[in-house]
Amino acid sequence: MRTPQQRVHDATRHLLDLLEHGESLTPEAIELRCELAEATAEAGHLDDSYYQVEELLKDARREHGPDHPAVVRAVEAVEAVRAIGMRAAEMTD
């Protein structure tokens, strides 16, 4: 099983490859951005992860409209990051 750090590394590399071709808002890029945000949260960098998913959701909605599967996936990523954050907060209480 890959560690969160490995997932961050892999998603970043794949996303950078897509960005070289200007494809930051394709469904594939949005999926990679979701993966990166979730892995970033799991790696303990919650502030960065919250920022990533907030921007991702705005971008996905603007590019694809509210009902597109990429937007649904972005919403799932927001929820996943929030859940990770809540679990982390519970562990520190």
KEMAR-374990 format. One record per atom (N, C-alpha, C): residue number from 1; residue in one letter; atom name; x, y, z. Coordinates in Angstrom, 3 decimals. Layout:
N
{rose NUM, 'A', 'CA', {X, Y, Z}}
...
END
This chain:
93
{rose 1, 'M', 'N', {0.836, -1.179, 0.000}}
{rose 1, 'M', 'CA', {0.000, 0.000, 0.000}}
{rose 1, 'M', 'C', {0.886, 1.248, 0.000}}
{rose 2, 'R', 'N', {0.518, 2.207, -0.826}}
{rose 2, 'R', 'CA', {1.308, 3.434, -0.908}}
{rose 2, 'R', 'C', {1.033, 4.335, 0.285}}
{rose 3, 'T', 'N', {2.067, 5.012, 0.737}}
{rose 3, 'T', 'CA', {1.917, 5.974, 1.829}}
{rose 3, 'T', 'C', {1.301, 7.259, 1.272}}
{rose 4, 'P', 'N', {0.750, 8.117, 2.155}}
{rose 4, 'P', 'CA', {0.245, 9.405, 1.679}}
{rose 4, 'P', 'C', {1.319, 10.213, 0.949}}
{rose 5, 'Q', 'N', {2.548, 10.150, 1.428}}
{rose 5, 'Q', 'CA', {3.629, 10.886, 0.783}}
{rose 5, 'Q', 'C', {3.887, 10.368, -0.630}}
{rose 6, 'Q', 'N', {3.820, 9.052, -0.808}}
{rose 6, 'Q', 'CA', {3.995, 8.479, -2.146}}
{rose 6, 'Q', 'C', {2.849, 8.904, -3.059}}
{rose 7, 'R', 'N', {1.637, 8.925, -2.509}}
{rose 7, 'R', 'CA', {0.483, 9.355, -3.301}}
{rose 7, 'R', 'C', {0.626, 10.816, -3.717}}
{rose 8, 'V', 'N', {1.098, 11.666, -2.782}}
{rose 8, 'V', 'CA', {1.327, 13.078, -3.115}}
{rose 8, 'V', 'C', {2.342, 13.172, -4.246}}
{rose 9, 'H', 'N', {3.425, 12.443, -4.118}}
{rose 9, 'H', 'CA', {4.481, 12.470, -5.130}}
{rose 9, 'H', 'C', {3.949, 12.025, -6.492}}
{rose 10, 'D', 'N', {3.266, 10.880, -6.522}}
{rose 10, 'D', 'CA', {2.762, 10.346, -7.789}}
{rose 10, 'D', 'C', {1.733, 11.272, -8.435}}
{rose 11, 'A', 'N', {0.785, 11.772, -7.640}}
{rose 11, 'A', 'CA', {-0.242, 12.670, -8.189}}
{rose 11, 'A', 'C', {0.384, 13.961, -8.694}}
{rose 12, 'T', 'N', {1.364, 14.469, -7.978}}
{rose 12, 'T', 'CA', {2.031, 15.701, -8.406}}
{rose 12, 'T', 'C', {2.747, 15.495, -9.732}}
{rose 13, 'R', 'N', {3.460, 14.389, -9.864}}
{rose 13, 'R', 'CA', {4.168, 14.114, -11.120}}
{rose 13, 'R', 'C', {3.202, 13.997, -12.293}}
{rose 14, 'H', 'N', {2.110, 13.265, -12.114}}
{rose 14, 'H', 'CA', {1.129, 13.105, -13.197}}
{rose 14, 'H', 'C', {0.460, 14.434, -13.530}}
{rose 15, 'L', 'N', {0.149, 15.199, -12.501}}
{rose 15, 'L', 'CA', {-0.487, 16.491, -12.727}}
{rose 15, 'L', 'C', {0.456, 17.444, -13.452}}
{rose 16, 'L', 'N', {1.712, 17.446, -13.080}}
{rose 16, 'L', 'CA', {2.681, 18.300, -13.771}}
{rose 16, 'L', 'C', {2.799, 17.922, -15.242}}
{rose 17, 'D', 'N', {2.744, 16.638, -15.537}}
{rose 17, 'D', 'CA', {2.768, 16.194, -16.936}}
{rose 17, 'D', 'C', {1.575, 16.764, -17.702}}
{rose 18, 'L', 'N', {0.391, 16.714, -17.093}}
{rose 18, 'L', 'CA', {-0.791, 17.276, -17.754}}
{rose 18, 'L', 'C', {-0.691, 18.790, -17.912}}
{rose 19, 'L', 'N', {-0.184, 19.445, -16.882}}
{rose 19, 'L', 'CA', {-0.104, 20.903, -16.917}}
{rose 19, 'L', 'C', {0.866, 21.406, -17.981}}
{rose 20, 'E', 'N', {1.838, 20.591, -18.334}}
{rose 20, 'E', 'CA', {2.745, 20.972, -19.415}}
{rose 20, 'E', 'C', {1.987, 21.194, -20.715}}
{rose 21, 'H', 'N', {0.849, 20.529, -20.843}}
{rose 21, 'H', 'CA', {0.024, 20.650, -22.040}}
{rose 21, 'H', 'C', {-1.190, 21.544, -21.809}}
{rose 22, 'G', 'N', {-1.233, 22.248, -20.674}}
{rose 22, 'G', 'CA', {-2.315, 23.180, -20.396}}
{rose 22, 'G', 'C', {-3.639, 22.532, -20.071}}
{rose 23, 'E', 'N', {-3.611, 21.338, -19.493}}
{rose 23, 'E', 'CA', {-4.837, 20.583, -19.260}}
{rose 23, 'E', 'C', {-5.209, 20.537, -17.778}}
{rose 24, 'S', 'N', {-5.320, 21.670, -17.123}}
{rose 24, 'S', 'CA', {-5.569, 21.682, -15.686}}
{rose 24, 'S', 'C', {-7.020, 21.446, -15.302}}
{rose 25, 'L', 'N', {-7.951, 21.517, -16.267}}
{rose 25, 'L', 'CA', {-9.365, 21.386, -15.925}}
{rose 25, 'L', 'C', {-10.066, 20.227, -16.626}}
{rose 26, 'T', 'N', {-9.302, 19.351, -17.241}}
{rose 26, 'T', 'CA', {-9.916, 18.164, -17.834}}
{rose 26, 'T', 'C', {-10.370, 17.247, -16.701}}
{rose 27, 'P', 'N', {-11.301, 16.350, -16.974}}
{rose 27, 'P', 'CA', {-11.695, 15.407, -15.926}}
{rose 27, 'P', 'C', {-10.513, 14.625, -15.341}}
{rose 28, 'E', 'N', {-9.561, 14.261, -16.169}}
{rose 28, 'E', 'CA', {-8.377, 13.555, -15.668}}
{rose 28, 'E', 'C', {-7.566, 14.430, -14.717}}
{rose 29, 'A', 'N', {-7.372, 15.686, -15.086}}
{rose 29, 'A', 'CA', {-6.624, 16.598, -14.220}}
{rose 29, 'A', 'C', {-7.373, 16.847, -12.917}}
{rose 30, 'I', 'N', {-8.678, 16.971, -13.006}}
{rose 30, 'I', 'CA', {-9.468, 17.178, -11.791}}
{rose 30, 'I', 'C', {-9.358, 15.959, -10.878}}
{rose 31, 'E', 'N', {-9.392, 14.768, -11.451}}
{rose 31, 'E', 'CA', {-9.217, 13.558, -10.642}}
{rose 31, 'E', 'C', {-7.850, 13.559, -9.964}}
{rose 32, 'L', 'N', {-6.815, 13.936, -10.693}}
{rose 32, 'L', 'CA', {-5.478, 13.995, -10.092}}
{rose 32, 'L', 'C', {-5.412, 15.049, -8.998}}
{rose 33, 'R', 'N', {-6.064, 16.179, -9.211}}
{rose 33, 'R', 'CA', {-6.084, 17.228, -8.192}}
{rose 33, 'R', 'C', {-6.828, 16.745, -6.948}}
{rose 34, 'C', 'N', {-7.889, 15.962, -7.132}}
{rose 34, 'C', 'CA', {-8.606, 15.379, -5.991}}
{rose 34, 'C', 'C', {-7.687, 14.432, -5.224}}
{rose 35, 'E', 'N', {-7.029, 13.564, -5.954}}
{rose 35, 'E', 'CA', {-6.102, 12.610, -5.342}}
{rose 35, 'E', 'C', {-5.006, 13.343, -4.580}}
{rose 36, 'L', 'N', {-4.468, 14.389, -5.165}}
{rose 36, 'L', 'CA', {-3.414, 15.160, -4.520}}
{rose 36, 'L', 'C', {-3.921, 15.803, -3.232}}
{rose 37, 'A', 'N', {-5.093, 16.397, -3.271}}
{rose 37, 'A', 'CA', {-5.651, 17.051, -2.077}}
{rose 37, 'A', 'C', {-5.914, 16.038, -0.969}}
{rose 38, 'E', 'N', {-6.478, 14.897, -1.322}}
{rose 38, 'E', 'CA', {-6.766, 13.872, -0.318}}
{rose 38, 'E', 'C', {-5.480, 13.318, 0.280}}
{rose 39, 'A', 'N', {-4.499, 13.045, -0.557}}
{rose 39, 'A', 'CA', {-3.218, 12.531, -0.063}}
{rose 39, 'A', 'C', {-2.497, 13.578, 0.778}}
{rose 40, 'T', 'N', {-2.602, 14.832, 0.381}}
{rose 40, 'T', 'CA', {-1.985, 15.914, 1.155}}
{rose 40, 'T', 'C', {-2.594, 15.972, 2.545}}
{rose 41, 'A', 'N', {-3.918, 15.821, 2.624}}
{rose 41, 'A', 'CA', {-4.590, 15.812, 3.927}}
{rose 41, 'A', 'C', {-4.127, 14.625, 4.756}}
{rose 42, 'E', 'N', {-4.065, 13.455, 4.137}}
{rose 42, 'E', 'CA', {-3.631, 12.262, 4.861}}
{rose 42, 'E', 'C', {-2.182, 12.361, 5.318}}
{rose 43, 'A', 'N', {-1.392, 13.137, 4.595}}
{rose 43, 'A', 'CA', {0.006, 13.342, 4.985}}
{rose 43, 'A', 'C', {0.131, 14.362, 6.117}}
{rose 44, 'G', 'N', {-1.006, 14.948, 6.523}}
{rose 44, 'G', 'CA', {-0.992, 15.867, 7.660}}
{rose 44, 'G', 'C', {-0.902, 17.334, 7.313}}
{rose 45, 'H', 'N', {-1.024, 17.674, 6.055}}
{rose 45, 'H', 'CA', {-0.931, 19.072, 5.624}}
{rose 45, 'H', 'C', {-2.337, 19.584, 5.307}}
{rose 46, 'L', 'N', {-3.134, 19.719, 6.364}}
{rose 46, 'L', 'CA', {-4.553, 20.027, 6.186}}
{rose 46, 'L', 'C', {-4.803, 21.398, 5.590}}
{rose 47, 'D', 'N', {-4.069, 22.418, 6.018}}
{rose 47, 'D', 'CA', {-4.298, 23.752, 5.465}}
{rose 47, 'D', 'C', {-4.092, 23.763, 3.955}}
{rose 48, 'D', 'N', {-3.020, 23.141, 3.504}}
{rose 48, 'D', 'CA', {-2.765, 23.056, 2.064}}
{rose 48, 'D', 'C', {-3.882, 22.295, 1.366}}
{rose 49, 'S', 'N', {-4.320, 21.218, 1.974}}
{rose 49, 'S', 'CA', {-5.353, 20.392, 1.377}}
{rose 49, 'S', 'C', {-6.687, 21.121, 1.279}}
{rose 50, 'Y', 'N', {-7.062, 21.843, 2.342}}
{rose 50, 'Y', 'CA', {-8.307, 22.618, 2.297}}
{rose 50, 'Y', 'C', {-8.260, 23.638, 1.157}}
{rose 51, 'Y', 'N', {-7.140, 24.313, 1.021}}
{rose 51, 'Y', 'CA', {-6.998, 25.294, -0.057}}
{rose 51, 'Y', 'C', {-7.130, 24.606, -1.421}}
{rose 52, 'Q', 'N', {-6.467, 23.462, -1.571}}
{rose 52, 'Q', 'CA', {-6.508, 22.752, -2.853}}
{rose 52, 'Q', 'C', {-7.928, 22.380, -3.246}}
{rose 53, 'V', 'N', {-8.699, 21.815, -2.299}}
{rose 53, 'V', 'CA', {-10.045, 21.377, -2.679}}
{rose 53, 'V', 'C', {-11.001, 22.538, -2.895}}
{rose 54, 'E', 'N', {-10.810, 23.628, -2.166}}
{rose 54, 'E', 'CA', {-11.668, 24.797, -2.385}}
{rose 54, 'E', 'C', {-11.448, 25.361, -3.785}}
{rose 55, 'E', 'N', {-10.193, 25.494, -4.184}}
{rose 55, 'E', 'CA', {-9.887, 26.002, -5.523}}
{rose 55, 'E', 'C', {-10.324, 25.020, -6.601}}
{rose 56, 'L', 'N', {-10.113, 23.746, -6.333}}
{rose 56, 'L', 'CA', {-10.517, 22.711, -7.274}}
{rose 56, 'L', 'C', {-12.016, 22.753, -7.529}}
{rose 57, 'L', 'N', {-12.801, 22.852, -6.486}}
{rose 57, 'L', 'CA', {-14.251, 22.889, -6.654}}
{rose 57, 'L', 'C', {-14.685, 24.117, -7.441}}
{rose 58, 'K', 'N', {-14.096, 25.259, -7.143}}
{rose 58, 'K', 'CA', {-14.415, 26.476, -7.916}}
{rose 58, 'K', 'C', {-14.069, 26.287, -9.390}}
{rose 59, 'D', 'N', {-12.884, 25.759, -9.652}}
{rose 59, 'D', 'CA', {-12.445, 25.551, -11.034}}
{rose 59, 'D', 'C', {-13.358, 24.572, -11.767}}
{rose 60, 'A', 'N', {-13.688, 23.469, -11.108}}
{rose 60, 'A', 'CA', {-14.520, 22.443, -11.750}}
{rose 60, 'A', 'C', {-15.908, 22.995, -12.075}}
{rose 61, 'R', 'N', {-16.487, 23.715, -11.142}}
{rose 61, 'R', 'CA', {-17.822, 24.292, -11.389}}
{rose 61, 'R', 'C', {-17.782, 25.302, -12.533}}
{rose 62, 'R', 'N', {-16.755, 26.127, -12.531}}
{rose 62, 'R', 'CA', {-16.639, 27.158, -13.571}}
{rose 62, 'R', 'C', {-16.438, 26.526, -14.953}}
{rose 63, 'E', 'N', {-15.654, 25.472, -15.005}}
{rose 63, 'E', 'CA', {-15.329, 24.846, -16.285}}
{rose 63, 'E', 'C', {-16.433, 23.913, -16.797}}
{rose 64, 'H', 'N', {-17.077, 23.183, -15.890}}
{rose 64, 'H', 'CA', {-17.968, 22.111, -16.317}}
{rose 64, 'H', 'C', {-19.435, 22.284, -15.939}}
{rose 65, 'G', 'N', {-19.754, 23.267, -15.125}}
{rose 65, 'G', 'CA', {-21.131, 23.416, -14.672}}
{rose 65, 'G', 'C', {-21.397, 22.539, -13.454}}
{rose 66, 'P', 'N', {-22.547, 22.733, -12.811}}
{rose 66, 'P', 'CA', {-22.781, 22.103, -11.507}}
{rose 66, 'P', 'C', {-23.023, 20.593, -11.523}}
{rose 67, 'D', 'N', {-23.448, 20.020, -12.628}}
{rose 67, 'D', 'CA', {-23.853, 18.614, -12.626}}
{rose 67, 'D', 'C', {-22.862, 17.658, -13.284}}
{rose 68, 'H', 'N', {-21.746, 18.149, -13.709}}
{rose 68, 'H', 'CA', {-20.752, 17.321, -14.401}}
{rose 68, 'H', 'C', {-20.112, 16.340, -13.417}}
{rose 69, 'P', 'N', {-19.783, 15.131, -13.859}}
{rose 69, 'P', 'CA', {-19.130, 14.155, -12.973}}
{rose 69, 'P', 'C', {-17.832, 14.670, -12.339}}
{rose 70, 'A', 'N', {-17.113, 15.538, -13.027}}
{rose 70, 'A', 'CA', {-15.883, 16.098, -12.445}}
{rose 70, 'A', 'C', {-16.206, 16.972, -11.242}}
{rose 71, 'V', 'N', {-17.330, 17.663, -11.282}}
{rose 71, 'V', 'CA', {-17.755, 18.490, -10.147}}
{rose 71, 'V', 'C', {-18.192, 17.594, -8.993}}
{rose 72, 'V', 'N', {-18.909, 16.535, -9.317}}
{rose 72, 'V', 'CA', {-19.314, 15.577, -8.289}}
{rose 72, 'V', 'C', {-18.075, 15.015, -7.604}}
{rose 73, 'R', 'N', {-17.068, 14.677, -8.374}}
{rose 73, 'R', 'CA', {-15.823, 14.142, -7.801}}
{rose 73, 'R', 'C', {-15.128, 15.181, -6.932}}
{rose 74, 'A', 'N', {-15.140, 16.443, -7.372}}
{rose 74, 'A', 'CA', {-14.528, 17.509, -6.572}}
{rose 74, 'A', 'C', {-15.254, 17.667, -5.239}}
{rose 75, 'V', 'N', {-16.575, 17.583, -5.252}}
{rose 75, 'V', 'CA', {-17.346, 17.654, -4.004}}
{rose 75, 'V', 'C', {-16.966, 16.483, -3.093}}
{rose 76, 'E', 'N', {-16.813, 15.308, -3.661}}
{rose 76, 'E', 'CA', {-16.390, 14.145, -2.875}}
{rose 76, 'E', 'C', {-15.023, 14.391, -2.239}}
{rose 77, 'A', 'N', {-14.131, 15.040, -2.970}}
{rose 77, 'A', 'CA', {-12.806, 15.338, -2.432}}
{rose 77, 'A', 'C', {-12.898, 16.328, -1.274}}
{rose 78, 'V', 'N', {-13.762, 17.329, -1.410}}
{rose 78, 'V', 'CA', {-13.973, 18.283, -0.313}}
{rose 78, 'V', 'C', {-14.444, 17.530, 0.930}}
{rose 79, 'E', 'N', {-15.414, 16.655, 0.751}}
{rose 79, 'E', 'CA', {-15.946, 15.882, 1.874}}
{rose 79, 'E', 'C', {-14.884, 14.968, 2.477}}
{rose 80, 'A', 'N', {-14.074, 14.353, 1.635}}
{rose 80, 'A', 'CA', {-13.015, 13.468, 2.123}}
{rose 80, 'A', 'C', {-11.986, 14.241, 2.941}}
{rose 81, 'V', 'N', {-11.595, 15.409, 2.453}}
{rose 81, 'V', 'CA', {-10.609, 16.223, 3.175}}
{rose 81, 'V', 'C', {-11.191, 16.683, 4.513}}
{rose 82, 'R', 'N', {-12.451, 17.077, 4.512}}
{rose 82, 'R', 'CA', {-13.087, 17.481, 5.779}}
{rose 82, 'R', 'C', {-13.114, 16.312, 6.766}}
{rose 83, 'A', 'N', {-13.434, 15.121, 6.273}}
{rose 83, 'A', 'CA', {-13.470, 13.946, 7.148}}
{rose 83, 'A', 'C', {-12.084, 13.648, 7.718}}
{rose 84, 'I', 'N', {-11.065, 13.766, 6.899}}
{rose 84, 'I', 'CA', {-9.690, 13.554, 7.365}}
{rose 84, 'I', 'C', {-9.344, 14.585, 8.427}}
{rose 85, 'G', 'N', {-9.728, 15.825, 8.189}}
{rose 85, 'G', 'CA', {-9.481, 16.894, 9.157}}
{rose 85, 'G', 'C', {-10.194, 16.647, 10.480}}
{rose 86, 'M', 'N', {-11.432, 16.161, 10.405}}
{rose 86, 'M', 'CA', {-12.186, 15.878, 11.633}}
{rose 86, 'M', 'C', {-11.552, 14.723, 12.406}}
{rose 87, 'R', 'N', {-11.104, 13.692, 11.690}}
{rose 87, 'R', 'CA', {-10.431, 12.581, 12.363}}
{rose 87, 'R', 'C', {-9.136, 13.051, 13.037}}
{rose 88, 'A', 'N', {-8.415, 13.919, 12.349}}
{rose 88, 'A', 'CA', {-7.158, 14.435, 12.926}}
{rose 88, 'A', 'C', {-7.441, 15.265, 14.169}}
{rose 89, 'A', 'N', {-8.508, 16.059, 14.127}}
{rose 89, 'A', 'CA', {-8.863, 16.881, 15.294}}
{rose 89, 'A', 'C', {-9.277, 16.005, 16.463}}
{rose 90, 'E', 'N', {-9.982, 14.921, 16.200}}
{rose 90, 'E', 'CA', {-10.405, 14.016, 17.265}}
{rose 90, 'E', 'C', {-9.206, 13.338, 17.927}}
{rose 91, 'M', 'N', {-8.191, 13.068, 17.119}}
{rose 91, 'M', 'CA', {-7.007, 12.399, 17.654}}
{rose 91, 'M', 'C', {-6.208, 13.322, 18.569}}
{rose 92, 'T', 'N', {-6.319, 14.623, 18.359}}
{rose 92, 'T', 'CA', {-5.562, 15.563, 19.179}}
{rose 92, 'T', 'C', {-6.313, 15.991, 20.433}}
{rose 93, 'D', 'N', {-7.605, 15.675, 20.465}}
{rose 93, 'D', 'CA', {-8.414, 16.044, 21.655}}
{rose 93, 'D', 'C', {-8.167, 15.123, 22.807}}
END
